[in-house]
Amino acid sequence: MKTTLKTAFLAAGLLLGTAFAAQADKIKIGTEGAYPPFNAITSDGKVVGFDIDIANALCEKMKAECEIVTQDWDGIIPGLVAKKYDAIIASMSITDERKKEVAFTNPYYKSALTFVAKKGSGITEITADALKGKTIGAQAGTTQADYISAAFPDAELKTYPTQDEVNLDLVNGRLDFGVSDLFPMMDWIDQGKDGACCELVGKPVLEPKYAGQGAGIAIRKEDTALVDAMNKALEEIVADGTYKKINDKYFKINIFTMK
């Protein structure tokens, strides 16, 4: 018996749904665990933060069990490709370069970069002349490091395995500036501990080439059903207020809309 086009589409959809259902009983999520307030590891080894709360909310909508695992940033995409986990929820900026390796969901928050300096630096505007000869720190393998290399070739770029190490050298006077995502730096300064030494400098960097197209969930290119399911779940947590509840736990503004 010949299969009609409509029947073929229905069968394909059923197979897709079955394939996702088979893998969705348990979804392993990779994150860094060194990027507060988005993801961090507590003293008792628990992984916490905005990314983790979002991951758990998405898994709840998909009726799937979430397992969170940590991975150093420089190996986080290779770990996904090697199937160590099924998705990355780690405040990863969506960029054209990364799209060559992985698929992304729709953005789950907007992103911007910022410069941070010790209070009293005397620099209020970020220009090539102002940063000439200055030492700037950024996490290795990030769009922040790419931005400094491209836009400020006369500055000295120092890269670090984690953002915490960038911040520590800034506090200790080994750096003139640090560069990172806007929201973690706002949180670091507002906490009033080491961050009390410092302030945001200049305007946020919004150029998509470096700030990305927002933070997205990275998934293997072949796992299209998981991308669709994550996008659907994201829409649902935004619509029912779950996203806002998580957002307000960490931030003073809505980072999904930047308002």
N, C-alpha and C positions, 0 to 999 in steps of 0.2 A: 504494500500500500504506500502511495506517495505521501510524503509529509508536506503539509501546507506551510507557507511562510510564517503564518501566525503561530502554528503549532511549533515550528522550529524555534521561534523567539521565546515561546513559553517554556520549551524544554531547556533552552540555553539559560533562561533566568532561573529555572528550578535547579539546574546543575550548579550555577553560580552561588545561589543561596545555600545549597547543600554543602558546597565546598567551604564557604565561609563558616557555616554552622559547625562543621567538623573541626575547624581550627579555632573557633571562637569560644569553646568551653573554657579555655585558659589562654590569655594573651600575655606574653612576656614583654614588658616595657623596659627599654634601656634609657637610663638617664645618667648625668654626670655625678651628682652628689656633692658638687663643690661650687655651687653658684647661687648662694642665698640672695633673696628669699624665694627663688624659683625652685631650687633643689639643693638640699644639703643633708649631711649625715649627722645625727645627734650623737652625744657622748655614749649612748647605749646602743649605737649602731642602727638606729631607725632612719629611714630615708623620708624626709619631710619637705614641704614647700608647695608653692603655687602649682608647679608642674605636676606634682604628685597628686594633689587634690583634684586637678583637672583630669588626670589619667584615671583616677578611681571613679570620678563622676561619669566619664565616658564609658568605662567598662560596665558600670551599673546600668546605664541606658541600653547597652548592647546585651545585657544579661550574661556577661562573661566575667570570669574570675581574672583579676589583674595580679600579676606578679611583677614587682619592681626590682630591677637589677641595676647595679652601677658599673660604669665603664669610663676609663680615662677619656678625655675629650679627643685626643689625637687618634684614638682607635675606635671612636664611636660609630662612624659610618662603616668602616671595614667590619666591625662586629655585627652590624645589621645585615650586610651583604652575606656574611658567613653564617647567618641564621642563628646567632647566639641569642637573639631576641627578635620580636616581630615588628616593633615600632620604636621610634626614638621620640620621647617627649622630654626635651631638655633645652627649651628656649632656643631652638636652632632656627636661625634666619633662613628664609627661603631665598635662594640665589640661583641664577642661571647655571653657575658652575656646579652647584650641588645637584641640580636637577639632571645633570648628565649621569649621575650615579644612582639617585634614588627618586622616588615619587614623593610628593607632599600632599597633605590635606590642605583645605582652605586655612588661612591664618587663624590662629586662636588668640593672638593679640598683635597689636601694631608695635613696631620697633623703631628705635632711634638710638644713635650713639651720642656720647657726651665726653667732654674732656673734664678731668678733675685735677685740681692743684691745691697745694697748701694755701691756707688763708694768708693774704698779704703778698701773694706772688707778684702783684702789680700788673698782671696781664688780664685783660677783660675781653679782648677780641682775639679769636684764633685766626692768624694769618701765617703765610709762609715766612714772612720776615720776623714775626714775633716768636716763632718756634725754631728759627735757625740756630743750630748748635745746641738745642735743648735735648734732654734725654727723656724719651717717652716710653712708657711701659704698656704692654698689651699681652693678652693671653695668646699663646702660639696657636696657629691653625684657625684663627678667627678672621672675620671680615674687618674687625678693628685693626688688626695687624696689617692686613692688606691695604687698608685705608691710609695708615701712616706711611707705609712704604711708597704708595703712589702719590699722595698729596703733599708729603713733607720730606722730600729726599735729602734736604739739608739738615734734618734732625737725626738724632741717634735713636734707633728703635731697639728696645730690649724686650725680648719675649720670655714668657714664663709658662710653666705647665698649668697653673690655675690662676684665676682672678684674685684669690686671696693673697697669693704671693706678689702680684702687682701692687695690691693695696698696701701690703706690709712694707715694701720698698719705698712706696710713696710716703708713708708715715715716717719712715726712718731717714728720709732725705736723700735716698739714692736715686730718686727720679724727680724730674721737674713736673711731669704730668703723667697721669694714667688715662687710658681710654677704654671705655666699656659701654655696655648697653645702659641707657638712661635709667631705667627703673631700679636695677640692682644698686646703682651708685646713689640714687636718691635715698634708698632704704639704708644703705651703709652710712651715709652722712646723718640721716635722721635718727639713727640708733644712739648717737651721742657717745660712742666708745672711741675706738681708734678713728672713726670717720669724722669725729668732731674737729679734727685738725684741718679739715679740707672743705672745699666748696666746688660747685660746678662752675665751669668757665666757658664763656661763649655760648652760642646758640646750639641747640641739638642738631646733629647731622642726620638729615632725612633722606639723603641721596640713596635710591634703591640699590645701586650697585654695591654699596657698603652697608647700609642699614638693613638691606634686604627688603623683601616684599611682605614683611611681617614674620612672626614666628610660626612655624608649621610643624606638624607631626610627620616625621620621615618614615617611609614604609618602602619595602622592596618594590621595584617597578612591576613585577609580575603579580603582586598581591592587590589587584584592583578592587576586589570585593571588600577587603579590609579598609582601603581608602574610602570607598563609598560609605561603609558602615560608620567609620569614624566621622566623616562629614555630617552624616545624618544625626549622629549622637551629639555632635557639637551644636548643630542647629537647635536641637531639643533642649540642651542645658542653657543655651542663651534665651530661648523662648520662655522657659518655665521659671526663670529666675535663679537657677542653680549657679550659673556662671557669676552673676552679680554677687551672690552670697560669698562665693570663694574669692572673687576680686576684692570685695570690701574688707576681707580678713587681712589682706596684705597691702592694699594700695588706697590712696586718697582719691585717685581718679580712675575712671573706667578704662583699663588698658586695651579693651576690645575696640573701643571707639575713640580713645584718646580725648575724652571729654569729662 
